Amino acid sequence: MVGVLYAEPLVSWRALWAGAFTEKNITNRAEFRLLLPFDLTVRAQVIDRRPPFFMDFSAETTAFSGALYHKATGSRLLYGALDEWGLPARLRDPWVKSLPFVDYRKATGADLKTEFSAAKSSQLALHLRSPEIGMPALHMKGFSTVFLDGDMDPLLTGGLDILFSKRSSLTVEGLYKGKTLAERPARAWFSELMPLPERDFRIYALGAAFENPFLAFAADWAYSEAFAFGKDSYANIGIRIGNRPWRLSFSVDGAGPRYVGIDGNATGAGFRAGARFEYYGRYSESLRLSTALRSAGIAQPFERSSTQIYYRFPAKKGSLHLSRISFEGSRNAADLAAVQDRYQSALTFTWGSLHLGLSGRLVSIAASEALPIPFPIPDASFAFDSAKVACEIGYTKGKFQAALKAAATIDEKEEIQWEPALSTAIRLGPGKISAALSFEDFPGKFSYTISWRLDKD
């Protein structure tokens, strides 16, 4: 018997074509990856968006991007519209993101954006990670990232990952960005935003995170200065106690009124504090309790809150059973003339390949003479604004998926708005085709989406 050995090819490739067709536009994304020796990967991507049926050629937009990856170290060179995460993302505008709990933080990184975004301009980014340096009591890796925007203004980050014995680790990182902000004229004679000249802007930041199996701690601090606007800081702290089967997390963050985020926009003053309890049992069972409070600034009373309860039951097979249950209550009392309370709940049942989801939402808006407690506890001032109930039935079998949803919304004028929706998807070899149809107010305005994805190795 003669044996033949087949060596793996030195070069291989992967291709992707994905897109979506709606009543407003058609989007296509083509991507090609070339896998080279020495753990190198070259990636080229084109995203094109234009009106359907090519009715308006002046509105078409095509974006090109490319990347070079080194798998062994995680280093990469990127050009195009980028998704960023880690320290730069946390300093951009903290109030549009959730609290930075320790377990939900990421180290600084970036990759090519895979969805079309008219607001994202092209950037050049170089992320380098060193090989591991081994010592008797610890192992270290250095990393550094340089972002350059369209004006070639730099954003620099760098730091160390240190791994101690007994699965303990420490990450420290620094950040700097400088640029010249464009002139901001007044939008109207009596505009709330004051006009500003062309001005210099700088931001400096430090971050650190320590983690071991039972305890984790993380903190960020940033200092910004913008000519003709002022100097101020943003900081956050997070701590986690425990791991499995339970963990308890706390987080706080705050910013001064003159703090300017990485993108050069003033985020406004604010202060938040939150806590989260999580429990993990057998057969995918989990429980999560969390609450977050926000005020207009440090030492000011809390005026907003959000509290969530989520429980996933132990997995079962065959019989009909309740698989998930959740509840969320929030209050926004920033405007005493329109204090908004929102309550949302959801139930999910599973029976083999069938999934049944029930959800509801209730919103009230009322005026208050004094600042109420931040938690949404109903009182005599409760005034109905709107309510929504929805039911969704889903079926998954092999390569086929389908879902039917029926929803109804009623407002304070007792007008009912029906919102049915239907979606389906099927896998065909290396590809997948999906279709969805939804009504905003049946049988009136509706929207549709046909999407596709084809992977080829």
TISE-889356 format. One record per residue: x, y, z of N, C-alpha, C in turn. Coordinates in steps of 0.05 Angstrom, whole numbers, padded with zeros to 5 digits, always signed. Example, Ala and Ser with C-alpha at 12.3 -4.5 7.8 and 13.67 -1.06 7.14 Angstrom:
<nodes>
+00264-00114+00156+00246-00090+00156+00264-00066+00156/+00257-00045+00142+00273-00021+00143+00258+00001+00157/
</nodes>
This chain:
<nodes>
+00017-00024+00000+00000+00000+00000+00017+00025+00000/+00011+00043-00017+00026+00067-00019+00010+00090-00008/+00021+00104+00011+00008+00127+00024+00016+00153+00011/-00003+00171+00007+00003+00197-00005-00004+00218+00016/+00014+00236+00020+00010+00258+00039+00003+00283+00023/-00019+00296+00031-00028+00320+00018-00023+00344+00036/-00005+00361+00029+00001+00384+00045-00020+00406+00041/-00026+00420+00062-00045+00442+00060-00034+00464+00043/-00050+00477+00026-00040+00498+00009-00030+00521+00025/-00009+00534+00014+00002+00557+00028-00016+00581+00028/-00032+00583+00007-00050+00606+00003-00078+00595-00001/-00098+00607+00014-00126+00600+00010-00142+00626+00011/-00168+00624+00005-00184+00649+00003-00212+00643+00013/-00225+00665+00019-00253+00665+00027-00267+00689+00015/-00292+00686+00007-00306+00709-00005-00334+00710+00007/-00345+00734+00008-00371+00739+00020-00386+00759+00003/-00411+00753-00002-00429+00773-00014-00455+00774+00002/-00461+00797+00012-00485+00801+00029-00498+00827+00021/-00524+00829+00025-00538+00853+00018-00566+00853+00028/-00580+00875+00023-00608+00878+00031-00622+00897+00012/-00647+00890+00006-00663+00907-00012-00688+00916+00004/-00692+00942+00006-00715+00953+00019-00729+00973+00000/-00752+00984+00010-00766+01004-00007-00751+01030-00009/-00730+01034+00009-00715+01059+00008-00689+01057-00006/-00675+01034-00004-00649+01031-00017-00642+01002-00020/-00620+00998-00034-00608+00972-00037-00579+00974-00029/-00570+00955-00012-00543+00955-00001-00530+00929-00008/-00505+00931-00018-00490+00907-00024-00462+00909-00010/-00453+00886+00001-00427+00885+00013-00412+00861+00001/-00389+00867-00012-00372+00846-00023-00346+00846-00008/-00337+00822+00000-00313+00820+00016-00296+00796+00006/-00270+00801+00006-00251+00780-00003-00229+00778+00017/-00222+00754+00026-00200+00749+00045-00181+00730+00032/-00155+00737+00034-00134+00721+00023-00117+00712+00047/-00116+00686+00053-00101+00675+00076-00074+00667+00066/-00054+00681+00077-00026+00678+00068-00009+00663+00089/+00015+00655+00082+00033+00643+00102+00040+00664+00124/+00052+00654+00145+00061+00670+00168+00037+00683+00183/+00014+00669+00182-00010+00678+00197-00020+00705+00187/-00016+00712+00162-00025+00737+00151-00051+00734+00136/-00068+00753+00138-00093+00754+00123-00097+00781+00111/-00103+00782+00085-00109+00807+00071-00139+00808+00066/-00152+00830+00073-00181+00832+00070-00188+00857+00054/-00205+00854+00034-00215+00877+00019-00245+00877+00019/-00257+00901+00022-00286+00903+00025-00297+00927+00010/-00320+00923-00002-00334+00945-00016-00363+00944-00006/-00373+00968+00003-00401+00971+00011-00413+00992-00007/-00435+00985-00019-00449+01003-00038-00478+01006-00030/-00487+01031-00029-00515+01036-00022-00526+01056-00042/-00549+01051-00054-00562+01068-00073-00592+01064-00073/-00607+01082-00084-00637+01078-00085-00644+01054-00101/-00667+01041-00094-00675+01017-00109-00680+01023-00138/-00675+01004-00155-00679+01005-00184-00663+01028-00197/-00642+01038-00182-00624+01058-00193-00639+01083-00203/-00659+01092-00187-00676+01114-00196-00661+01141-00193/-00642+01143-00174-00629+01168-00169-00599+01163-00167/-00584+01166-00189-00556+01159-00189-00539+01178-00172/-00550+01203-00167-00535+01222-00151-00534+01215-00122/-00551+01196-00113-00552+01189-00085-00536+01164-00079/-00523+01152-00098-00508+01128-00093-00483+01134-00078/-00475+01115-00061-00451+01118-00045-00436+01092-00044/-00410+01092-00050-00394+01069-00050-00370+01074-00031/-00365+01055-00013-00343+01058+00007-00325+01034+00003/-00299+01039+00002-00278+01019-00001-00262+01017+00025/-00255+00993+00033-00238+00990+00058-00221+00966+00054/-00200+00965+00070-00181+00943+00069-00167+00938+00095/-00156+00915+00099-00143+00908+00124-00121+00886+00120/-00102+00887+00137-00081+00867+00139-00080+00857+00168/-00083+00830+00172-00084+00819+00199-00060+00800+00203/-00051+00800+00228-00031+00780+00236-00044+00764+00259/-00052+00739+00253-00068+00723+00272-00053+00717+00297/-00027+00711+00296-00013+00702+00320-00012+00723+00342/-00008+00748+00334-00005+00769+00354-00031+00786+00357/-00049+00785+00337-00072+00802+00338-00067+00829+00326/-00044+00834+00315-00038+00860+00302-00054+00863+00277/-00060+00889+00269-00075+00893+00245-00071+00922+00235/-00073+00925+00209-00072+00950+00195-00099+00954+00181/-00113+00976+00186-00140+00979+00176-00143+01006+00162/-00160+01006+00141-00167+01031+00128-00196+01029+00120/-00212+01050+00126-00240+01050+00119-00257+01060+00142/-00283+01056+00140-00301+01063+00162-00298+01041+00183/-00291+01049+00208-00283+01030+00229-00303+01029+00252/-00306+01006+00263-00319+01002+00289-00297+01002+00310/-00300+01019+00331-00280+01021+00352-00292+01011+00378/-00275+01000+00395-00284+00992+00422-00262+00996+00441/-00268+00993+00467-00248+00996+00488-00248+01025+00498/-00224+01034+00507-00221+01061+00519-00230+01083+00501/-00223+01084+00475-00233+01106+00458-00263+01107+00456/-00277+01084+00455-00306+01084+00453-00319+01093+00479/-00307+01086+00502-00319+01094+00527-00316+01124+00532/-00297+01137+00519-00293+01166+00523-00307+01183+00502/-00320+01170+00483-00333+01186+00461-00357+01201+00472/-00377+01187+00481-00400+01200+00494-00412+01179+00513/-00405+01180+00538-00413+01159+00557-00443+01157+00560/-00458+01179+00556-00486+01178+00563-00503+01164+00542/-00492+01157+00519-00507+01141+00500-00501+01111+00503/-00484+01104+00522-00477+01076+00527-00486+01068+00555/-00487+01043+00560-00494+01033+00587-00470+01036+00605/-00474+01033+00631-00453+01035+00651-00430+01016+00645/-00405+01025+00648-00382+01008+00642-00375+00988+00664/-00393+00968+00668-00387+00947+00687-00362+00932+00679/-00348+00920+00698-00322+00908+00692-00324+00886+00671/-00344+00869+00673-00346+00846+00655-00356+00853+00627/-00363+00878+00623-00373+00886+00597-00353+00905+00583/-00330+00908+00594-00310+00925+00582-00293+00909+00562/-00282+00923+00543-00265+00911+00523-00239+00926+00522/-00217+00912+00515-00192+00926+00509-00194+00941+00483/-00177+00961+00480-00178+00978+00456-00174+00962+00431/-00191+00966+00411-00188+00952+00386-00206+00964+00365/-00204+00955+00341-00220+00965+00319-00220+00944+00296/-00241+00946+00280-00243+00929+00256-00260+00944+00235/-00260+00933+00211-00276+00946+00190-00306+00944+00196/-00320+00966+00192-00348+00967+00196-00362+00951+00173/-00381+00934+00180-00393+00917+00160-00421+00927+00152/-00430+00949+00163-00455+00961+00156-00451+00989+00145/-00467+00998+00126-00464+01024+00115-00470+01045+00135/-00454+01066+00136-00458+01088+00155-00449+01114+00141/-00469+01132+00137-00462+01157+00124-00447+01176+00143/-00450+01171+00169-00437+01188+00189-00408+01181+00194/-00400+01157+00186-00373+01147+00191-00355+01153+00167/-00335+01170+00171-00315+01175+00150-00292+01154+00152/-00276+01153+00132-00254+01133+00131-00232+01141+00151/-00220+01121+00164-00198+01125+00182-00176+01105+00174/-00152+01111+00183-00129+01093+00181-00121+01086+00210/-00119+01060+00215-00112+01051+00242-00091+01029+00240/-00072+01030+00258-00051+01010+00261-00051+01000+00290/-00057+00975+00294-00058+00963+00320-00036+00942+00322/-00017+00945+00340+00006+00927+00343+00006+00914+00370/+00011+00888+00371+00014+00874+00396+00040+00858+00395/+00056+00860+00416+00082+00847+00416+00079+00817+00423/+00098+00801+00416+00098+00773+00425+00100+00772+00456/+00091+00750+00467+00091+00748+00496+00119+00746+00507/+00124+00762+00529+00150+00762+00542+00146+00746+00568/+00160+00723+00571+00156+00706+00594+00177+00711+00615/+00168+00713+00640+00185+00715+00664+00176+00695+00684/+00193+00689+00705+00185+00669+00725+00158+00673+00738/+00150+00698+00744+00126+00703+00759+00104+00715+00742/+00110+00723+00717+00089+00737+00701+00096+00735+00672/+00076+00741+00656+00079+00743+00627+00068+00770+00618/+00081+00782+00599+00073+00809+00590+00070+00810+00560/+00052+00828+00551+00049+00835+00523+00044+00865+00521/+00058+00878+00503+00054+00906+00498+00035+00910+00474/+00021+00932+00474+00003+00938+00452+00002+00968+00448/-00004+00976+00423-00006+01004+00417-00024+01007+00392/-00040+01029+00392-00058+01034+00369-00055+01063+00361/-00054+01067+00335-00054+01095+00324-00078+01097+00305/-00095+01117+00310-00118+01123+00292-00112+01150+00279/-00116+01151+00253-00114+01176+00238-00140+01181+00223/-00153+01204+00227-00178+01210+00213-00172+01223+00187/-00193+01233+00173-00189+01245+00147-00171+01270+00147/-00169+01284+00169-00151+01307+00172-00124+01299+00182/-00119+01273+00185-00093+01263+00195-00088+01271+00223/-00109+01276+00239-00105+01282+00268-00102+01255+00283/-00081+01252+00299-00076+01226+00312-00091+01221+00337/-00098+01196+00341-00108+01186+00367-00089+01163+00374/-00074+01166+00396-00054+01147+00404-00061+01133+00429/-00059+01106+00430-00062+01091+00454-00040+01071+00456/-00034+01062+00481-00013+01043+00485-00014+01033+00514/-00004+01008+00518-00005+00998+00545+00007+00970+00547/+00002+00957+00570+00013+00930+00576-00009+00912+00586/-00008+00887+00577-00024+00865+00588-00005+00848+00605/-00010+00845+00631+00007+00829+00649-00009+00806+00660/+00001+00782+00656-00012+00758+00667+00004+00747+00690/-00008+00746+00714+00006+00735+00737-00002+00706+00740/+00009+00693+00761+00002+00666+00767-00027+00665+00778/-00038+00642+00779-00065+00638+00790-00087+00653+00774/-00083+00656+00749-00102+00668+00730-00109+00697+00737/-00091+00712+00748-00095+00740+00753-00081+00757+00731/-00094+00779+00723-00083+00795+00702-00087+00825+00708/-00070+00841+00696-00071+00870+00699-00066+00883+00672/-00084+00901+00664-00080+00916+00639-00079+00946+00646/-00059+00959+00636-00057+00989+00639-00054+01001+00611/-00066+01025+00608-00067+01037+00581-00068+01067+00584/-00056+01080+00564-00057+01109+00563-00068+01118+00536/-00078+01142+00534-00090+01152+00509-00085+01182+00506/-00080+01191+00481-00077+01219+00475-00090+01225+00447/-00103+01247+00445-00113+01256+00419-00112+01287+00418/-00103+01297+00396-00103+01326+00391-00113+01333+00364/-00128+01354+00361-00138+01362+00335-00147+01391+00336/-00153+01403+00313-00164+01429+00312-00193+01427+00304/-00211+01436+00322-00240+01434+00317-00248+01456+00298/-00267+01450+00281-00277+01469+00262-00294+01491+00276/-00296+01513+00262-00312+01535+00273-00341+01527+00275/-00354+01536+00297-00383+01530+00301-00399+01556+00302/-00413+01563+00280-00428+01588+00281-00454+01584+00296/-00467+01606+00304-00493+01604+00317-00514+01596+00296/-00532+01578+00305-00553+01569+00286-00576+01588+00283/-00580+01606+00302-00602+01625+00301-00594+01649+00318/-00610+01671+00317-00604+01695+00332-00602+01689+00362/-00620+01673+00372-00620+01667+00401-00615+01637+00406/-00595+01627+00392-00588+01599+00395-00577+01593+00423/-00585+01569+00434-00574+01561+00460-00545+01553+00458/-00536+01545+00434-00507+01538+00430-00492+01563+00421/-00473+01571+00438-00458+01595+00431-00439+01590+00408/-00434+01610+00391-00415+01606+00369-00387+01604+00380/-00371+01587+00366-00343+01583+00375-00325+01585+00351/-00301+01596+00354-00282+01598+00332-00268+01572+00327/-00252+01570+00306-00234+01547+00303-00216+01546+00327/-00213+01522+00339-00199+01521+00365-00185+01494+00368/-00164+01495+00385-00148+01471+00391-00163+01454+00412/-00160+01428+00409-00172+01409+00427-00152+01387+00434/-00151+01380+00460-00133+01358+00469-00148+01341+00490/-00143+01315+00490-00154+01297+00510-00133+01277+00518/-00130+01273+00544-00111+01253+00555-00127+01234+00573/-00119+01208+00573-00134+01189+00589-00116+01167+00598/-00124+01155+00621-00110+01131+00632-00132+01111+00640/-00125+01086+00635-00144+01064+00643-00129+01041+00655/-00142+01027+00673-00129+01003+00686-00151+00983+00693/-00144+00958+00691-00163+00937+00697-00148+00913+00709/-00157+00904+00733-00146+00880+00746-00167+00859+00748/-00160+00833+00743-00180+00812+00744-00167+00787+00754/-00182+00773+00772-00175+00745+00780-00202+00731+00783/-00202+00704+00788-00227+00690+00788-00248+00700+00807/-00241+00713+00829-00261+00722+00848-00265+00752+00849/-00245+00768+00840-00247+00797+00843-00237+00810+00818/-00251+00832+00809-00242+00847+00786-00247+00877+00792/-00228+00894+00782-00230+00922+00787-00221+00937+00762/-00234+00958+00754-00227+00973+00731-00234+01003+00734/-00218+01020+00722-00223+01049+00724-00212+01063+00700/-00225+01085+00691-00215+01103+00670-00216+01131+00680/-00197+01147+00671-00198+01176+00677-00189+01191+00652/-00204+01212+00645-00197+01228+00621-00199+01257+00628/-00181+01273+00615-00180+01302+00620-00179+01315+00592/-00198+01333+00587-00199+01346+00561-00196+01376+00564/-00185+01389+00544-00183+01418+00544-00188+01427+00515/-00207+01446+00513-00214+01457+00487-00214+01488+00489/-00198+01500+00472-00195+01529+00473-00223+01542+00469/-00228+01563+00485-00253+01579+00484-00277+01563+00494/-00272+01539+00505-00294+01524+00518-00288+01517+00546/-00264+01505+00552-00256+01500+00579-00243+01473+00582/-00237+01466+00608-00224+01441+00615-00241+01426+00634/-00241+01399+00632-00257+01383+00650-00249+01354+00648/-00262+01337+00665-00254+01309+00667-00279+01291+00665/-00273+01266+00658-00292+01244+00660-00278+01221+00673/-00292+01206+00691-00280+01183+00704-00301+01161+00709/-00292+01136+00709-00310+01114+00717-00295+01094+00733/-00309+01080+00750-00298+01058+00767-00317+01035+00767/-00307+01011+00765-00323+00987+00766-00310+00966+00783/-00326+00950+00797-00316+00928+00813-00334+00904+00811/-00323+00880+00810-00338+00856+00809-00328+00837+00830/-00347+00825+00846-00341+00806+00867-00354+00780+00860/-00339+00758+00861-00350+00732+00854-00347+00727+00825/-00354+00702+00816-00353+00695+00788-00374+00674+00782/-00370+00649+00789-00390+00629+00785-00394+00613+00811/-00419+00608+00819-00443+00611+00804-00456+00639+00807/-00444+00657+00823-00456+00683+00826-00435+00705+00824/-00444+00729+00817-00425+00752+00816-00442+00777+00822/-00428+00796+00835-00440+00821+00843-00423+00844+00832/-00434+00862+00817-00419+00883+00804-00430+00911+00811/-00411+00930+00813-00419+00958+00818-00403+00975+00798/-00415+00998+00790-00402+01016+00772-00412+01044+00776/-00395+01064+00774-00402+01092+00775-00386+01107+00754/-00397+01128+00743-00382+01146+00725-00394+01174+00726/-00377+01193+00719-00386+01221+00720-00369+01238+00702/-00381+01260+00693-00367+01279+00676-00374+01308+00684/-00355+01326+00681-00361+01354+00686-00374+01368+00662/-00385+01392+00666-00400+01406+00644-00382+01414+00621/-00356+01416+00624-00338+01424+00602-00323+01401+00590/-00330+01377+00597-00317+01354+00586-00324+01351+00556/-00304+01346+00539-00308+01342+00511-00298+01314+00503/-00314+01299+00490-00307+01271+00483-00287+01270+00461/-00279+01246+00454-00258+01242+00434-00265+01254+00407/-00290+01254+00400-00298+01265+00374-00301+01295+00373/-00294+01309+00396-00294+01338+00396-00321+01349+00404/-00341+01333+00411-00367+01342+00419-00370+01342+00450/-00382+01364+00460-00387+01365+00489-00409+01346+00497/-00404+01328+00516-00423+01308+00524-00443+01318+00545/-00436+01339+00559-00453+01349+00580-00446+01336+00607/-00452+01349+00629-00447+01339+00655-00466+01316+00662/-00457+01299+00680-00474+01277+00688-00461+01259+00709/-00476+01243+00722-00466+01224+00742-00484+01199+00742/-00473+01175+00742-00488+01151+00743-00477+01132+00763/-00494+01115+00774-00486+01094+00792-00504+01070+00787/-00493+01046+00788-00509+01022+00783-00498+00998+00797/-00515+00977+00799-00507+00952+00811-00520+00929+00795/-00507+00906+00794-00517+00883+00779-00511+00858+00795/-00531+00840+00797-00527+00814+00809-00534+00793+00788/-00516+00773+00786-00520+00752+00766-00516+00724+00779/-00532+00705+00771-00530+00678+00781-00531+00659+00757/-00514+00639+00757-00512+00619+00735-00516+00591+00747/-00537+00578+00738-00542+00551+00748-00536+00530+00726/-00546+00506+00731-00542+00484+00712-00562+00486+00689/-00555+00474+00667-00572+00472+00643-00580+00500+00633/-00560+00518+00632-00563+00545+00621-00581+00563+00638/-00587+00556+00663-00603+00573+00680-00588+00598+00687/-00601+00621+00687-00587+00646+00695-00608+00666+00705/-00599+00683+00724-00615+00704+00735-00598+00729+00735/-00611+00752+00727-00597+00777+00727-00615+00799+00738/-00605+00813+00758-00619+00836+00770-00600+00860+00767/-00610+00882+00757-00593+00906+00754-00609+00931+00757/-00596+00952+00765-00608+00978+00767-00587+00999+00762/-00595+01021+00750-00577+01044+00744-00591+01070+00749/-00577+01089+00762-00588+01115+00768-00571+01136+00755/-00584+01158+00747-00569+01180+00734-00579+01207+00744/-00560+01225+00748-00567+01253+00756-00553+01272+00737/-00560+01298+00740-00549+01318+00722-00520+01325+00729/-00510+01315+00751-00482+01321+00759-00476+01309+00786/-00451+01309+00794-00442+01298+00819-00455+01314+00842/-00465+01299+00862-00478+01311+00886-00505+01323+00880/-00516+01317+00856-00543+01326+00850-00562+01302+00852/-00588+01308+00858-00607+01285+00861-00611+01269+00836/-00616+01243+00839-00620+01226+00816-00647+01233+00804/-00648+01234+00777-00673+01241+00763-00681+01220+00742/-00663+01201+00737-00669+01180+00718-00661+01153+00730/-00675+01132+00722-00668+01105+00731-00677+01084+00711/-00664+01061+00713-00672+01038+00697-00667+01013+00713/-00687+00996+00717-00684+00972+00733-00693+00948+00716/-00677+00927+00716-00683+00904+00699-00682+00878+00715/-00700+00860+00708-00700+00833+00720-00703+00813+00696/-00685+00794+00696-00685+00774+00674-00679+00747+00686/-00695+00727+00678-00690+00699+00687-00694+00680+00664/-00674+00663+00660-00675+00642+00640-00677+00615+00655/-00699+00600+00649-00704+00575+00663-00685+00553+00653/-00680+00533+00669-00663+00511+00660-00675+00499+00634/-00657+00492+00616-00665+00482+00590-00680+00455+00592/-00701+00452+00577-00716+00427+00576-00721+00420+00547/-00727+00395+00542-00732+00386+00515-00760+00372+00514/-00773+00376+00491-00798+00362+00486-00823+00377+00494/-00828+00380+00520-00853+00391+00529-00853+00422+00528/-00877+00433+00528-00881+00462+00528-00872+00473+00555/-00855+00493+00556-00845+00504+00581-00838+00534+00578/-00839+00548+00600-00831+00576+00600-00800+00577+00601/-00788+00590+00581-00759+00590+00579-00747+00616+00589/-00760+00639+00585-00749+00665+00593-00771+00683+00603/-00763+00700+00622-00781+00721+00632-00765+00746+00639/-00775+00769+00632-00760+00794+00637-00779+00816+00644/-00769+00836+00658-00784+00860+00665-00765+00883+00667/-00773+00907+00658-00757+00931+00660-00775+00954+00666/-00767+00970+00686-00781+00995+00693-00761+01018+00693/-00769+01040+00681-00751+01063+00680-00767+01089+00684/-00753+01109+00694-00765+01136+00698-00746+01157+00688/-00757+01177+00675-00742+01200+00665-00756+01225+00676/-00744+01238+00697-00756+01262+00709-00738+01286+00704/-00723+01286+00682-00707+01310+00675-00724+01334+00670/-00748+01329+00659-00768+01351+00654-00791+01346+00672/-00795+01363+00693-00816+01359+00712-00844+01363+00700/-00845+01377+00677-00871+01381+00664-00879+01356+00649/-00861+01337+00644-00867+01312+00630-00850+01290+00641/-00857+01280+00665-00842+01258+00677-00852+01232+00664/-00834+01218+00652-00842+01193+00637-00834+01168+00653/-00853+01151+00656-00849+01124+00668-00854+01103+00646/-00837+01084+00644-00839+01063+00624-00836+01035+00637/-00855+01017+00631-00854+00990+00641-00855+00971+00617/-00837+00951+00617-00836+00932+00595-00833+00904+00607/-00846+00884+00595-00843+00857+00605-00845+00838+00581/-00834+00814+00584-00834+00795+00562-00833+00767+00574/-00847+00748+00560-00847+00720+00567-00841+00704+00542/-00825+00683+00544-00819+00666+00521-00824+00637+00528/-00840+00624+00512-00846+00596+00516-00833+00580+00493/-00825+00555+00499-00811+00538+00479-00824+00510+00479/-00829+00500+00455-00840+00473+00452-00827+00461+00428/-00805+00447+00432-00790+00435+00410-00780+00457+00391/-00789+00457+00366-00781+00476+00346-00797+00502+00347/-00818+00503+00364-00835+00526+00365-00827+00545+00388/-00828+00571+00383-00823+00591+00403-00846+00611+00404/-00856+00617+00427-00878+00636+00431-00869+00658+00449/-00871+00682+00440-00863+00705+00456-00886+00725+00460/-00890+00733+00485-00910+00752+00493-00896+00776+00506/-00903+00800+00498-00890+00823+00509-00911+00846+00512/-00904+00865+00530-00922+00887+00534-00906+00912+00543/-00917+00935+00537-00904+00960+00545-00925+00980+00553/-00920+00994+00575-00938+01014+00585-00922+01040+00591/-00932+01063+00581-00918+01088+00584-00937+01108+00596/-00928+01122+00617-00944+01144+00629-00927+01170+00629/-00941+01192+00625-00928+01218+00626-00945+01236+00643/-00933+01249+00664-00948+01266+00682-00930+01288+00691/-00942+01310+00700-00928+01333+00711-00924+01330+00741/-00902+01341+00751-00895+01339+00780-00885+01366+00789/-00894+01376+00812-00884+01401+00823-00856+01399+00834/-00850+01376+00846-00823+01371+00858-00811+01346+00845/-00785+01344+00848-00771+01321+00837-00780+01296+00851/-00792+01276+00836-00801+01251+00849-00777+01233+00854/-00783+01211+00868-00762+01191+00872-00754+01180+00844/-00729+01171+00840-00721+01163+00813-00734+01137+00803/-00744+01120+00821-00755+01095+00812-00784+01098+00804/-00793+01083+00783-00819+01087+00771-00841+01073+00788/-00847+01084+00811-00868+01073+00828-00893+01090+00823/-00915+01079+00813-00939+01095+00806-00950+01109+00830/-00961+01133+00826-00974+01148+00847-00999+01162+00836/-01009+01181+00851-01034+01195+00842-01031+01211+00817/-01006+01218+00810-01001+01234+00786-01000+01217+00760/-01003+01191+00763-01001+01173+00739-01021+01181+00718/-01011+01186+00693-01028+01194+00671-01021+01176+00647/-01040+01160+00637-01035+01142+00615-01026+01156+00590/-01006+01146+00577-00996+01157+00552-01000+01138+00529/-00990+01113+00532-00992+01093+00511-00987+01066+00522/-00996+01045+00507-00991+01017+00515-00989+01001+00490/-00973+00980+00492-00969+00962+00469-00968+00933+00478/-00981+00916+00464-00980+00887+00469-00972+00873+00443/-00956+00852+00445-00947+00838+00421-00945+00808+00427/-00949+00793+00406-00946+00764+00407-00931+00755+00382/-00911+00738+00386-00894+00728+00364-00892+00698+00366/-00897+00685+00343-00894+00656+00341-00871+00650+00321/-00851+00635+00330-00829+00628+00313-00825+00598+00310/-00816+00590+00287-00811+00562+00281-00783+00559+00269/-00768+00540+00280-00741+00535+00270-00738+00505+00266/-00731+00497+00242-00727+00469+00236-00705+00466+00215/-00682+00455+00224-00660+00452+00205-00651+00478+00194/-00654+00481+00168-00644+00505+00154-00666+00526+00149/-00690+00521+00161-00712+00539+00156-00721+00553+00181/-00727+00579+00179-00738+00594+00201-00761+00611+00192/-00781+00615+00209-00803+00632+00203-00814+00644+00229/-00825+00668+00227-00836+00681+00251-00860+00699+00242/-00881+00698+00258-00904+00715+00253-00909+00731+00279/-00913+00757+00275-00916+00775+00298-00941+00792+00295/-00956+00795+00316-00979+00813+00317-00977+00831+00340/-00979+00857+00335-00976+00877+00357-00998+00899+00353/-01005+00911+00376-01025+00932+00376-01016+00953+00396/-01017+00979+00387-01010+01001+00404-01035+01019+00407/-01040+01027+00432-01062+01046+00437-01051+01070+00451/-01059+01094+00443-01049+01119+00455-01071+01131+00473/-01065+01155+00484-01083+01167+00503-01109+01176+00490/-01110+01178+00464-01135+01185+00449-01151+01160+00443/-01142+01136+00453-01155+01111+00449-01156+01103+00420/-01136+01111+00405-01133+01103+00377-01115+01078+00376/-01123+01058+00362-01108+01033+00361-01092+01031+00335/-01067+01024+00337-01050+01021+00314-01041+00992+00313/-01048+00978+00291-01041+00950+00288-01014+00948+00273/-00997+00930+00283-00970+00927+00271-00963+00898+00267/-00974+00885+00247-00967+00857+00242-00940+00856+00227/-00927+00833+00229-00901+00829+00215-00897+00799+00210/-00883+00794+00188-00877+00767+00180-00848+00766+00170/-00834+00745+00179-00806+00742+00169-00800+00712+00165/-00782+00707+00147-00774+00679+00141-00745+00679+00131/-00732+00657+00135-00704+00654+00126-00699+00624+00120/-00682+00620+00101-00674+00592+00093-00645+00592+00085/-00631+00571+00094-00603+00567+00086-00602+00548+00062/-00587+00557+00042-00583+00541+00018-00554+00537+00013/-00543+00514+00022-00514+00509+00020-00499+00530+00035/-00481+00544+00022-00464+00565+00036-00479+00591+00038/-00504+00593+00029-00518+00619+00030-00542+00619+00047/-00553+00643+00051-00577+00646+00067-00594+00669+00055/-00620+00665+00052-00638+00685+00042-00659+00690+00063/-00665+00716+00068-00685+00724+00088-00704+00744+00075/-00728+00744+00085-00748+00763+00076-00765+00771+00100/-00772+00797+00102-00789+00807+00124-00808+00828+00113/-00832+00828+00124-00853+00847+00117-00866+00856+00143/-00867+00883+00147-00878+00894+00172-00895+00918+00165/-00916+00922+00181-00934+00945+00178-00931+00963+00202/-00929+00989+00197-00929+01008+00218-00957+01015+00228/-00976+01014+00210-01004+01019+00217-01022+01004+00196/-01028+00979+00202-01043+00962+00183-01070+00973+00178/-01080+00974+00152-01066+00964+00128-01052+00986+00113/-01044+01007+00127-01031+01030+00114-01002+01025+00108/-00985+01042+00118-00956+01042+00111-00943+01016+00120/-00927+01005+00102-00912+00981+00108-00884+00983+00098/-00867+00965+00107-00839+00964+00098-00831+00935+00093/-00812+00931+00076-00803+00903+00070-00773+00903+00067/-00762+00880+00072-00733+00876+00069-00728+00848+00058/-00712+00847+00038-00702+00821+00027-00671+00822+00030/-00661+00803+00044-00632+00803+00048-00620+00776+00040/-00594+00776+00035-00581+00752+00026-00552+00752+00037/-00541+00728+00038-00513+00725+00047-00502+00699+00035/-00479+00702+00023-00466+00679+00010-00436+00678+00018/-00428+00657+00031-00401+00652+00040-00388+00631+00022/-00364+00636+00013-00350+00616-00004-00322+00613+00006/-00314+00589+00013-00286+00583+00021-00271+00572-00003/
</nodes>
